Amino acid sequence: MQKQLTTLAILLATIFLFSCTNGTQGTKGKGEKCQPIRTEVPGRPAGQKDVLGLVTEKLDTVRVGFIGLGMRGPGAVQRFTHIPGTKIVALCDLHEDRVEKAQGILEKAGLPRAASYSGSEEAWKELC
């Protein structure tokens, strides 16, 4: 029995390793090399440029507002309470109870309450 289990384990390990090393070969023809994916980028209007590599002066405080406090929102609020130099200034969700739950996270962290926005699908516009 032990020998059969050992043989099975070796077989499964071999199949796994083979699939890891050869799993992508079926997607390319023989001799065809992998190439970077190219994406068409529309031209920019006159006077606009990208901000890749942009460096600005350090901000003492970064003010943050959260729109959408459903499944992952409260966790995001909680994580931001640990980031030095951030201040959570606004919380927004269609449902007021979710905003209050997030306010509780701020209070538990010893932070002041943020401005609340809720009650309609347009409430987020008031935040901005």
N, CA, C and O atoms as CSV, one atom per row, in Angstrom:
chain,resi,resn,atom,element,x,y,z
A,1,MET,N,N,0.830,-1.196,0.000
A,1,MET,CA,C,0.000,0.000,0.000
A,1,MET,C,C,0.871,1.255,0.000
A,1,MET,O,O,0.608,2.195,-0.749
A,2,GLN,N,N,1.916,1.269,0.846
A,2,GLN,CA,C,2.809,2.421,0.942
A,2,GLN,C,C,3.521,2.657,-0.394
A,2,GLN,O,O,3.698,3.800,-0.817
A,3,LYS,N,N,3.931,1.561,-1.056
A,3,LYS,CA,C,4.628,1.679,-2.332
A,3,LYS,C,C,3.704,2.273,-3.395
A,3,LYS,O,O,4.144,3.070,-4.223
A,4,GLN,N,N,2.422,1.887,-3.375
A,4,GLN,CA,C,1.460,2.410,-4.340
A,4,GLN,C,C,1.242,3.910,-4.126
A,4,GLN,O,O,1.158,4.668,-5.092
A,5,LEU,N,N,1.152,4.338,-2.863
A,5,LEU,CA,C,0.978,5.763,-2.579
A,5,LEU,C,C,2.199,6.565,-3.008
A,5,LEU,O,O,2.069,7.668,-3.537
A,6,THR,N,N,3.383,6.009,-2.781
A,6,THR,CA,C,4.612,6.683,-3.195
A,6,THR,C,C,4.656,6.814,-4.712
A,6,THR,O,O,5.001,7.873,-5.237
A,7,THR,N,N,4.307,5.744,-5.413
A,7,THR,CA,C,4.283,5.771,-6.875
A,7,THR,C,C,3.275,6.799,-7.375
A,7,THR,O,O,3.563,7.541,-8.314
A,8,LEU,N,N,2.112,6.849,-6.766
A,8,LEU,CA,C,1.085,7.812,-7.149
A,8,LEU,C,C,1.561,9.241,-6.906
A,8,LEU,O,O,1.337,10.115,-7.744
A,9,ALA,N,N,2.207,9.489,-5.785
A,9,ALA,CA,C,2.711,10.827,-5.469
A,9,ALA,C,C,3.760,11.260,-6.482
A,9,ALA,O,O,3.765,12.412,-6.916
A,10,ILE,N,N,4.649,10.347,-6.863
A,10,ILE,CA,C,5.681,10.666,-7.859
A,10,ILE,C,C,5.036,10.960,-9.206
A,10,ILE,O,O,5.435,11.900,-9.894
A,11,LEU,N,N,4.048,10.168,-9.584
A,11,LEU,CA,C,3.346,10.379,-10.848
A,11,LEU,C,C,2.660,11.742,-10.876
A,11,LEU,O,O,2.776,12.478,-11.856
A,12,LEU,N,N,1.949,12.077,-9.809
A,12,LEU,CA,C,1.264,13.371,-9.748
A,12,LEU,C,C,2.250,14.532,-9.774
A,12,LEU,O,O,1.999,15.541,-10.433
A,13,ALA,N,N,3.363,14.402,-9.068
A,13,ALA,CA,C,4.380,15.453,-9.065
A,13,ALA,C,C,4.968,15.634,-10.455
A,13,ALA,O,O,5.201,16.762,-10.890
A,14,THR,N,N,5.209,14.529,-11.156
A,14,THR,CA,C,5.751,14.592,-12.515
A,14,THR,C,C,4.774,15.286,-13.455
A,14,THR,O,O,5.175,16.139,-14.246
A,15,ILE,N,N,3.508,14.930,-13.375
A,15,ILE,CA,C,2.487,15.560,-14.216
A,15,ILE,C,C,2.404,17.049,-13.918
A,15,ILE,O,O,2.315,17.862,-14.838
A,16,PHE,N,N,2.430,17.409,-12.650
A,16,PHE,CA,C,2.363,18.819,-12.261
A,16,PHE,C,C,3.548,19.595,-12.824
A,16,PHE,O,O,3.371,20.658,-13.418
A,17,LEU,N,N,4.757,19.064,-12.640
A,17,LEU,CA,C,5.950,19.755,-13.131
A,17,LEU,C,C,5.943,19.861,-14.649
A,17,LEU,O,O,6.327,20.895,-15.196
A,18,PHE,N,N,5.515,18.817,-15.331
A,18,PHE,CA,C,5.435,18.845,-16.785
A,18,PHE,C,C,4.455,19.916,-17.252
A,18,PHE,O,O,4.737,20.652,-18.198
A,19,SER,N,N,3.305,20.001,-16.589
A,19,SER,CA,C,2.307,20.995,-16.993
A,19,SER,C,C,2.787,22.415,-16.723
A,19,SER,O,O,2.437,23.336,-17.462
A,20,CYS,N,N,3.584,22.605,-15.672
A,20,CYS,CA,C,4.115,23.938,-15.365
A,20,CYS,C,C,5.120,24.390,-16.411
A,20,CYS,O,O,5.172,25.573,-16.748
A,21,THR,N,N,5.912,23.470,-16.925
A,21,THR,CA,C,6.957,23.854,-17.872
A,21,THR,C,C,6.480,23.859,-19.309
A,21,THR,O,O,7.060,24.558,-20.140
A,22,ASN,N,N,5.458,23.113,-19.624
A,22,ASN,CA,C,5.012,22.997,-21.006
A,22,ASN,C,C,3.591,23.495,-21.225
A,22,ASN,O,O,3.053,23.350,-22.322
A,23,GLY,N,N,2.988,24.065,-20.229
A,23,GLY,CA,C,1.581,24.442,-20.317
A,23,GLY,C,C,1.277,25.512,-21.340
A,23,GLY,O,O,0.159,25.559,-21.853
A,24,THR,N,N,2.231,26.378,-21.660
A,24,THR,CA,C,1.948,27.476,-22.588
A,24,THR,C,C,2.434,27.200,-23.993
A,24,THR,O,O,2.215,28.024,-24.881
A,25,GLN,N,N,3.088,26.072,-24.233
A,25,GLN,CA,C,3.628,25.813,-25.557
A,25,GLN,C,C,2.550,25.620,-26.606
A,25,GLN,O,O,2.800,25.848,-27.790
A,26,GLY,N,N,1.379,25.211,-26.210
A,26,GLY,CA,C,0.318,25.013,-27.179
A,26,GLY,C,C,-0.259,26.309,-27.712
A,26,GLY,O,O,-0.991,26.286,-28.702
A,27,THR,N,N,0.042,27.426,-27.096
A,27,THR,CA,C,-0.531,28.694,-27.534
A,27,THR,C,C,0.311,29.387,-28.590
A,27,THR,O,O,-0.161,30.335,-29.217
A,28,LYS,N,N,1.529,28.947,-28.804
A,28,LYS,CA,C,2.420,29.553,-29.786
A,28,LYS,C,C,2.857,28.491,-30.790
A,28,LYS,O,O,2.980,27.313,-30.455
A,29,GLY,N,N,3.088,28.927,-32.025
A,29,GLY,CA,C,3.603,28.012,-33.030
A,29,GLY,C,C,5.075,27.725,-32.784
A,29,GLY,O,O,5.726,28.411,-31.996
A,30,LYS,N,N,5.598,26.705,-33.465
A,30,LYS,CA,C,7.008,26.348,-33.290
A,30,LYS,C,C,7.881,27.503,-33.747
A,30,LYS,O,O,7.685,28.061,-34.827
A,31,GLY,N,N,8.840,27.848,-32.917
A,31,GLY,CA,C,9.779,28.903,-33.256
A,31,GLY,C,C,9.236,30.308,-33.038
A,31,GLY,O,O,9.979,31.282,-33.161
A,32,GLU,N,N,7.969,30.425,-32.721
A,32,GLU,CA,C,7.381,31.753,-32.506
A,32,GLU,C,C,7.716,32.228,-31.096
A,32,GLU,O,O,7.484,31.518,-30.117
A,33,LYS,N,N,8.261,33.430,-31.008
A,33,LYS,CA,C,8.649,33.966,-29.709
A,33,LYS,C,C,7.506,34.774,-29.109
A,33,LYS,O,O,6.662,35.311,-29.826
A,34,CYS,N,N,7.495,34.850,-27.794
A,34,CYS,CA,C,6.508,35.679,-27.109
A,34,CYS,C,C,6.837,37.141,-27.360
A,34,CYS,O,O,8.003,37.533,-27.351
A,35,GLN,N,N,5.834,37.924,-27.577
A,35,GLN,CA,C,6.002,39.348,-27.835
A,35,GLN,C,C,5.174,40.133,-26.833
A,35,GLN,O,O,4.150,39.639,-26.361
A,36,PRO,N,N,5.598,41.351,-26.499
A,36,PRO,CA,C,4.774,42.173,-25.612
A,36,PRO,C,C,3.444,42.505,-26.278
A,36,PRO,O,O,3.353,42.607,-27.501
A,37,ILE,N,N,2.441,42.666,-25.472
A,37,ILE,CA,C,1.125,43.039,-25.980
A,37,ILE,C,C,1.149,44.526,-26.311
A,37,ILE,O,O,1.559,45.343,-25.486
A,38,ARG,N,N,0.722,44.868,-27.484
A,38,ARG,CA,C,0.673,46.266,-27.918
A,38,ARG,C,C,-0.787,46.719,-27.913
A,38,ARG,O,O,-1.673,46.002,-28.380
A,39,THR,N,N,-1.018,47.892,-27.391
A,39,THR,CA,C,-2.367,48.441,-27.330
A,39,THR,C,C,-2.397,49.776,-28.054
A,39,THR,O,O,-1.516,50.615,-27.868
A,40,GLU,N,N,-3.401,49.961,-28.867
A,40,GLU,CA,C,-3.562,51.240,-29.555
A,40,GLU,C,C,-3.934,52.309,-28.537
A,40,GLU,O,O,-4.861,52.128,-27.747
A,41,VAL,N,N,-3.223,53.401,-28.559
A,41,VAL,CA,C,-3.495,54.505,-27.647
A,41,VAL,C,C,-3.944,55.692,-28.484
A,41,VAL,O,O,-3.219,56.126,-29.378
A,42,PRO,N,N,-5.129,56.223,-28.207
A,42,PRO,CA,C,-5.599,57.363,-29.003
A,42,PRO,C,C,-4.711,58.581,-28.781
A,42,PRO,O,O,-4.109,58.744,-27.720
A,43,GLY,N,N,-4.640,59.425,-29.789
A,43,GLY,CA,C,-3.854,60.648,-29.675
A,43,GLY,C,C,-4.443,61.586,-28.631
A,43,GLY,O,O,-5.643,61.559,-28.361
A,44,ARG,N,N,-3.591,62.409,-28.054
A,44,ARG,CA,C,-4.031,63.366,-27.036
A,44,ARG,C,C,-4.377,64.697,-27.695
A,44,ARG,O,O,-3.770,65.080,-28.696
A,45,PRO,N,N,-5.349,65.393,-27.129
A,45,PRO,CA,C,-5.630,66.745,-27.617
A,45,PRO,C,C,-4.407,67.639,-27.410
A,45,PRO,O,O,-3.586,67.381,-26.531
A,46,ALA,N,N,-4.294,68.665,-28.203
A,46,ALA,CA,C,-3.161,69.585,-28.121
A,46,ALA,C,C,-3.017,70.127,-26.703
A,46,ALA,O,O,-4.000,70.526,-26.078
A,47,GLY,N,N,-1.797,70.139,-26.207
A,47,GLY,CA,C,-1.525,70.683,-24.883
A,47,GLY,C,C,-1.568,69.664,-23.762
A,47,GLY,O,O,-1.129,69.959,-22.651
A,48,GLN,N,N,-2.085,68.476,-24.023
A,48,GLN,CA,C,-2.129,67.443,-22.989
A,48,GLN,C,C,-0.924,66.523,-23.122
A,48,GLN,O,O,-0.431,66.281,-24.224
A,49,LYS,N,N,-0.455,66.015,-21.983
A,49,LYS,CA,C,0.622,65.032,-21.995
A,49,LYS,C,C,0.397,64.052,-20.855
A,49,LYS,O,O,-0.359,64.331,-19.925
A,50,ASP,N,N,1.059,62.903,-20.931
A,50,ASP,CA,C,0.882,61.911,-19.873
A,50,ASP,C,C,1.643,62.347,-18.626
A,50,ASP,O,O,2.483,63.246,-18.676
A,51,VAL,N,N,1.339,61.700,-17.518
A,51,VAL,CA,C,1.978,62.045,-16.245
A,51,VAL,C,C,2.870,60.910,-15.745
A,51,VAL,O,O,3.196,60.847,-14.560
A,52,LEU,N,N,3.259,60.021,-16.645
A,52,LEU,CA,C,4.191,58.971,-16.252
A,52,LEU,C,C,5.493,59.626,-15.816
A,52,LEU,O,O,6.048,60.457,-16.534
A,53,GLY,N,N,5.963,59.260,-14.674
A,53,GLY,CA,C,7.201,59.835,-14.160
A,53,GLY,C,C,7.022,61.188,-13.504
A,53,GLY,O,O,8.007,61.825,-13.131
A,54,LEU,N,N,5.791,61.641,-13.356
A,54,LEU,CA,C,5.542,62.934,-12.714
A,54,LEU,C,C,5.967,62.885,-11.251
A,54,LEU,O,O,5.638,61.942,-10.531
A,55,VAL,N,N,6.686,63.886,-10.828
A,55,VAL,CA,C,7.101,64.007,-9.436
A,55,VAL,C,C,6.619,65.359,-8.935
A,55,VAL,O,O,6.874,66.387,-9.564
A,56,THR,N,N,5.929,65.360,-7.812
A,56,THR,CA,C,5.438,66.607,-7.232
A,56,THR,C,C,5.965,66.738,-5.813
A,56,THR,O,O,6.572,65.815,-5.270
A,57,GLU,N,N,5.723,67.893,-5.227
A,57,GLU,CA,C,6.132,68.097,-3.842
A,57,GLU,C,C,5.309,67.190,-2.929
A,57,GLU,O,O,4.141,66.910,-3.198
A,58,LYS,N,N,5.934,66.743,-1.858
A,58,LYS,CA,C,5.266,65.877,-0.894
A,58,LYS,C,C,4.142,66.649,-0.202
A,58,LYS,O,O,4.304,67.812,0.169
A,59,LEU,N,N,3.009,65.983,-0.038
A,59,LEU,CA,C,1.888,66.557,0.700
A,59,LEU,C,C,1.986,66.120,2.153
A,59,LEU,O,O,2.265,64.955,2.435
A,60,ASP,N,N,1.761,67.039,3.067
A,60,ASP,CA,C,1.767,66.675,4.484
A,60,ASP,C,C,0.589,65.772,4.818
A,60,ASP,O,O,0.720,64.824,5.592
A,61,THR,N,N,-0.565,66.076,4.226
A,61,THR,CA,C,-1.771,65.292,4.473
A,61,THR,C,C,-2.471,65.015,3.150
A,61,THR,O,O,-2.685,65.924,2.348
A,62,VAL,N,N,-2.822,63.761,2.931
A,62,VAL,CA,C,-3.598,63.378,1.756
A,62,VAL,C,C,-5.021,63.124,2.235
A,62,VAL,O,O,-5.258,62.241,3.058
A,63,ARG,N,N,-5.969,63.905,1.714
A,63,ARG,CA,C,-7.375,63.748,2.097
A,63,ARG,C,C,-8.021,62.703,1.185
A,63,ARG,O,O,-7.854,62.729,-0.034
A,64,VAL,N,N,-8.761,61.783,1.808
A,64,VAL,CA,C,-9.340,60.656,1.080
A,64,VAL,C,C,-10.842,60.608,1.310
A,64,VAL,O,O,-11.317,60.822,2.425
A,65,GLY,N,N,-11.583,60.327,0.247
A,65,GLY,CA,C,-13.017,60.081,0.343
A,65,GLY,C,C,-13.318,58.711,-0.244
A,65,GLY,O,O,-12.736,58.329,-1.259
A,66,PHE,N,N,-14.216,57.973,0.379
A,66,PHE,CA,C,-14.584,56.640,-0.091
A,66,PHE,C,C,-15.997,56.670,-0.644
A,66,PHE,O,O,-16.929,57.108,0.030
A,67,ILE,N,N,-16.147,56.203,-1.873
A,67,ILE,CA,C,-17.464,56.073,-2.493
A,67,ILE,C,C,-17.715,54.583,-2.682
A,67,ILE,O,O,-16.990,53.915,-3.419
A,68,GLY,N,N,-18.730,54.069,-2.024
A,68,GLY,CA,C,-19.047,52.644,-2.082
A,68,GLY,C,C,-18.472,51.921,-0.883
A,68,GLY,O,O,-17.267,51.682,-0.816
A,69,LEU,N,N,-19.315,51.576,0.052
A,69,LEU,CA,C,-18.874,50.955,1.300
A,69,LEU,C,C,-19.523,49.588,1.492
A,69,LEU,O,O,-19.851,49.196,2.612
A,70,GLY,N,N,-19.701,48.873,0.395
A,70,GLY,CA,C,-20.324,47.551,0.453
A,70,GLY,C,C,-19.360,46.477,0.910
A,70,GLY,O,O,-18.872,46.520,2.039
A,71,MET,N,N,-19.084,45.524,0.053
A,71,MET,CA,C,-18.291,44.342,0.410
A,71,MET,C,C,-16.867,44.683,0.864
A,71,MET,O,O,-16.449,44.265,1.944
A,72,ARG,N,N,-16.127,45.430,0.056
A,72,ARG,CA,C,-14.719,45.691,0.364
A,72,ARG,C,C,-14.474,47.069,0.958
A,72,ARG,O,O,-13.379,47.344,1.448
A,73,GLY,N,N,-15.470,47.931,0.921
A,73,GLY,CA,C,-15.302,49.297,1.400
A,73,GLY,C,C,-14.867,49.432,2.843
A,73,GLY,O,O,-13.912,50.158,3.120
A,74,PRO,N,N,-15.536,48.754,3.787
A,74,PRO,CA,C,-15.123,48.889,5.187
A,74,PRO,C,C,-13.681,48.447,5.431
A,74,PRO,O,O,-12.975,49.043,6.244
A,75,GLY,N,N,-13.253,47.418,4.735
A,75,GLY,CA,C,-11.869,46.969,4.869
A,75,GLY,C,C,-10.892,48.015,4.369
A,75,GLY,O,O,-9.826,48.212,4.953
A,76,ALA,N,N,-11.258,48.687,3.282
A,76,ALA,CA,C,-10.395,49.747,2.754
A,76,ALA,C,C,-10.315,50.905,3.736
A,76,ALA,O,O,-9.237,51.453,3.969
A,77,VAL,N,N,-11.449,51.278,4.311
A,77,VAL,CA,C,-11.456,52.357,5.309
A,77,VAL,C,C,-10.562,51.967,6.482
A,77,VAL,O,O,-9.761,52.772,6.957
A,78,GLN,N,N,-10.703,50.743,6.939
A,78,GLN,CA,C,-9.906,50.275,8.078
A,78,GLN,C,C,-8.415,50.327,7.754
A,78,GLN,O,O,-7.617,50.751,8.590
A,79,ARG,N,N,-8.033,49.900,6.552
A,79,ARG,CA,C,-6.612,49.925,6.173
A,79,ARG,C,C,-6.078,51.352,6.130
A,79,ARG,O,O,-4.949,51.603,6.551
A,80,PHE,N,N,-6.874,52.281,5.630
A,80,PHE,CA,C,-6.418,53.667,5.522
A,80,PHE,C,C,-6.253,54.329,6.883
A,80,PHE,O,O,-5.549,55.333,6.997
A,81,THR,N,N,-6.890,53.785,7.919
A,81,THR,CA,C,-6.707,54.372,9.253
A,81,THR,C,C,-5.294,54.146,9.773
A,81,THR,O,O,-4.881,54.790,10.738
A,82,HIS,N,N,-4.552,53.245,9.150
A,82,HIS,CA,C,-3.188,52.927,9.588
A,82,HIS,C,C,-2.115,53.625,8.759
A,82,HIS,O,O,-0.927,53.475,9.047
A,83,ILE,N,N,-2.501,54.377,7.745
A,83,ILE,CA,C,-1.520,55.003,6.859
A,83,ILE,C,C,-1.220,56.409,7.353
A,83,ILE,O,O,-2.103,57.267,7.357
A,84,PRO,N,N,0.017,56.656,7.769
A,84,PRO,CA,C,0.378,57.996,8.251
A,84,PRO,C,C,0.222,59.033,7.137
A,84,PRO,O,O,0.522,58.762,5.974
A,85,GLY,N,N,-0.245,60.202,7.507
A,85,GLY,CA,C,-0.375,61.287,6.544
A,85,GLY,C,C,-1.662,61.273,5.748
A,85,GLY,O,O,-1.833,62.090,4.843
A,86,THR,N,N,-2.581,60.355,6.067
A,86,THR,CA,C,-3.870,60.353,5.382
A,86,THR,C,C,-4.963,60.792,6.341
A,86,THR,O,O,-4.898,60.539,7.544
A,87,LYS,N,N,-5.956,61.447,5.790
A,87,LYS,CA,C,-7.106,61.887,6.577
A,87,LYS,C,C,-8.359,61.509,5.795
A,87,LYS,O,O,-8.561,61.972,4.673
A,88,ILE,N,N,-9.187,60.678,6.384
A,88,ILE,CA,C,-10.430,60.266,5.732
A,88,ILE,C,C,-11.456,61.355,5.990
A,88,ILE,O,O,-11.892,61.560,7.123
A,89,VAL,N,N,-11.838,62.054,4.923
A,89,VAL,CA,C,-12.700,63.225,5.080
A,89,VAL,C,C,-14.129,63.002,4.601
A,89,VAL,O,O,-15.009,63.799,4.925
A,90,ALA,N,N,-14.387,61.930,3.831
A,90,ALA,CA,C,-15.737,61.726,3.309
A,90,ALA,C,C,-16.026,60.238,3.129
A,90,ALA,O,O,-15.157,59.461,2.733
A,91,LEU,N,N,-17.265,59.866,3.428
A,91,LEU,CA,C,-17.744,58.497,3.257
A,91,LEU,C,C,-19.076,58.554,2.526
A,91,LEU,O,O,-19.959,59.327,2.898
A,92,CYS,N,N,-19.226,57.736,1.484
A,92,CYS,CA,C,-20.444,57.787,0.682
A,92,CYS,C,C,-20.901,56.383,0.303
A,92,CYS,O,O,-20.100,55.542,-0.106
A,93,ASP,N,N,-22.194,56.149,0.444
A,93,ASP,CA,C,-22.811,54.911,-0.011
A,93,ASP,C,C,-24.299,55.168,-0.171
A,93,ASP,O,O,-24.853,56.058,0.474
A,94,LEU,N,N,-24.933,54.404,-1.014
A,94,LEU,CA,C,-26.374,54.528,-1.195
A,94,LEU,C,C,-27.113,54.256,0.112
A,94,LEU,O,O,-28.141,54.872,0.394
A,95,HIS,N,N,-26.577,53.323,0.909
A,95,HIS,CA,C,-27.215,52.920,2.156
A,95,HIS,C,C,-26.562,53.610,3.351
A,95,HIS,O,O,-25.356,53.481,3.561
A,96,GLU,N,N,-27.343,54.332,4.123
A,96,GLU,CA,C,-26.826,55.095,5.261
A,96,GLU,C,C,-26.182,54.200,6.321
A,96,GLU,O,O,-25.211,54.606,6.959
A,97,ASP,N,N,-26.709,52.988,6.516
A,97,ASP,CA,C,-26.137,52.110,7.540
A,97,ASP,C,C,-24.695,51.719,7.222
A,97,ASP,O,O,-23.900,51.496,8.135
A,98,ARG,N,N,-24.359,51.636,5.954
A,98,ARG,CA,C,-22.973,51.330,5.583
A,98,ARG,C,C,-22.047,52.499,5.907
A,98,ARG,O,O,-20.909,52.307,6.334
A,99,VAL,N,N,-22.550,53.702,5.697
A,99,VAL,CA,C,-21.761,54.894,6.041
A,99,VAL,C,C,-21.530,54.929,7.549
A,99,VAL,O,O,-20.425,55.224,8.005
A,100,GLU,N,N,-22.566,54.628,8.319
A,100,GLU,CA,C,-22.428,54.639,9.777
A,100,GLU,C,C,-21.467,53.551,10.261
A,100,GLU,O,O,-20.724,53.757,11.221
A,101,LYS,N,N,-21.484,52.398,9.599
A,101,LYS,CA,C,-20.538,51.337,9.957
A,101,LYS,C,C,-19.103,51.825,9.737
A,101,LYS,O,O,-18.226,51.574,10.563
A,102,ALA,N,N,-18.870,52.516,8.630
A,102,ALA,CA,C,-17.529,53.048,8.351
A,102,ALA,C,C,-17.162,54.154,9.341
A,102,ALA,O,O,-16.001,54.278,9.732
A,103,GLN,N,N,-18.150,54.957,9.748
A,103,GLN,CA,C,-17.892,55.982,10.769
A,103,GLN,C,C,-17.439,55.308,12.064
A,103,GLN,O,O,-16.565,55.819,12.764
A,104,GLY,N,N,-18.034,54.167,12.373
A,104,GLY,CA,C,-17.636,53.415,13.562
A,104,GLY,C,C,-16.189,52.951,13.488
A,104,GLY,O,O,-15.490,52.913,14.501
A,105,ILE,N,N,-15.743,52.600,12.291
A,105,ILE,CA,C,-14.342,52.199,12.109
A,105,ILE,C,C,-13.425,53.376,12.421
A,105,ILE,O,O,-12.389,53.210,13.064
A,106,LEU,N,N,-13.813,54.570,11.961
A,106,LEU,CA,C,-13.008,55.767,12.238
A,106,LEU,C,C,-12.973,56.057,13.735
A,106,LEU,O,O,-11.916,56.338,14.300
A,107,GLU,N,N,-14.135,55.985,14.365
A,107,GLU,CA,C,-14.207,56.260,15.805
A,107,GLU,C,C,-13.372,55.256,16.600
A,107,GLU,O,O,-12.677,55.631,17.544
A,108,LYS,N,N,-13.441,53.987,16.216
A,108,LYS,CA,C,-12.669,52.953,16.910
A,108,LYS,C,C,-11.166,53.204,16.778
A,108,LYS,O,O,-10.391,52.865,17.672
A,109,ALA,N,N,-10.765,53.799,15.658
A,109,ALA,CA,C,-9.346,54.108,15.432
A,109,ALA,C,C,-8.945,55.430,16.077
A,109,ALA,O,O,-7.787,55.839,15.991
A,110,GLY,N,N,-9.909,56.105,16.729
A,110,GLY,CA,C,-9.605,57.377,17.382
A,110,GLY,C,C,-9.534,58.544,16.419
A,110,GLY,O,O,-8.903,59.560,16.713
A,111,LEU,N,N,-10.181,58.405,15.264
A,111,LEU,CA,C,-10.170,59.462,14.253
A,111,LEU,C,C,-11.504,60.197,14.247
A,111,LEU,O,O,-12.518,59.642,14.671
A,112,PRO,N,N,-11.515,61.442,13.768
A,112,PRO,CA,C,-12.779,62.188,13.720
A,112,PRO,C,C,-13.718,61.624,12.657
A,112,PRO,O,O,-13.283,60.995,11.692
A,113,ARG,N,N,-15.004,61.861,12.852
A,113,ARG,CA,C,-16.001,61.440,11.870
A,113,ARG,C,C,-15.766,62.177,10.559
A,113,ARG,O,O,-15.329,63.328,10.543
A,114,ALA,N,N,-16.060,61.499,9.477
A,114,ALA,CA,C,-15.938,62.097,8.152
A,114,ALA,C,C,-17.301,62.624,7.722
A,114,ALA,O,O,-18.323,62.273,8.311
A,115,ALA,N,N,-17.313,63.461,6.700
A,115,ALA,CA,C,-18.578,63.923,6.127
A,115,ALA,C,C,-19.306,62.715,5.544
A,115,ALA,O,O,-18.683,61.849,4.929
A,116,SER,N,N,-20.621,62.656,5.736
A,116,SER,CA,C,-21.426,61.521,5.278
A,116,SER,C,C,-22.269,61.907,4.078
A,116,SER,O,O,-22.854,62.990,4.041
A,117,TYR,N,N,-22.331,61.021,3.101
A,117,TYR,CA,C,-23.163,61.212,1.918
A,117,TYR,C,C,-23.875,59.896,1.647
A,117,TYR,O,O,-23.224,58.866,1.473
A,118,SER,N,N,-25.213,59.918,1.609
A,118,SER,CA,C,-25.975,58.698,1.348
A,118,SER,C,C,-27.401,59.069,0.982
A,118,SER,O,O,-27.784,60.239,0.998
A,119,GLY,N,N,-28.176,58.045,0.652
A,119,GLY,CA,C,-29.602,58.237,0.448
A,119,GLY,C,C,-30.059,58.298,-0.991
A,119,GLY,O,O,-31.250,58.138,-1.256
A,120,SER,N,N,-29.159,58.523,-1.928
A,120,SER,CA,C,-29.569,58.538,-3.330
A,120,SER,C,C,-28.398,58.109,-4.206
A,120,SER,O,O,-27.244,58.112,-3.780
A,121,GLU,N,N,-28.723,57.746,-5.425
A,121,GLU,CA,C,-27.674,57.353,-6.367
A,121,GLU,C,C,-26.850,58.547,-6.826
A,121,GLU,O,O,-25.815,58.374,-7.470
A,122,GLU,N,N,-27.290,59.735,-6.506
A,122,GLU,CA,C,-26.567,60.947,-6.894
A,122,GLU,C,C,-25.757,61.533,-5.740
A,122,GLU,O,O,-25.105,62.563,-5.914
A,123,ALA,N,N,-25.782,60.906,-4.576
A,123,ALA,CA,C,-25.119,61.458,-3.388
A,123,ALA,C,C,-23.622,61.631,-3.592
A,123,ALA,O,O,-23.027,62.558,-3.042
A,124,TRP,N,N,-23.010,60.758,-4.367
A,124,TRP,CA,C,-21.569,60.843,-4.580
A,124,TRP,C,C,-21.168,62.154,-5.241
A,124,TRP,O,O,-20.045,62.622,-5.055
A,125,LYS,N,N,-22.071,62.751,-6.009
A,125,LYS,CA,C,-21.758,64.014,-6.684
A,125,LYS,C,C,-21.544,65.143,-5.681
A,125,LYS,O,O,-20.777,66.070,-5.937
A,126,GLU,N,N,-22.221,65.061,-4.543
A,126,GLU,CA,C,-22.037,66.076,-3.502
A,126,GLU,C,C,-20.649,65.965,-2.884
A,126,GLU,O,O,-20.069,66.969,-2.471
A,127,LEU,N,N,-20.124,64.763,-2.821
A,127,LEU,CA,C,-18.791,64.543,-2.266
A,127,LEU,C,C,-17.740,65.226,-3.129
A,127,LEU,O,O,-16.791,65.817,-2.613
A,128,CYS,N,N,-17.910,65.142,-4.430
A,128,CYS,CA,C,-16.920,65.705,-5.357
A,128,CYS,C,C,-17.107,67.202,-5.469
A,128,CYS,O,O,-16.370,67.862,-6.202
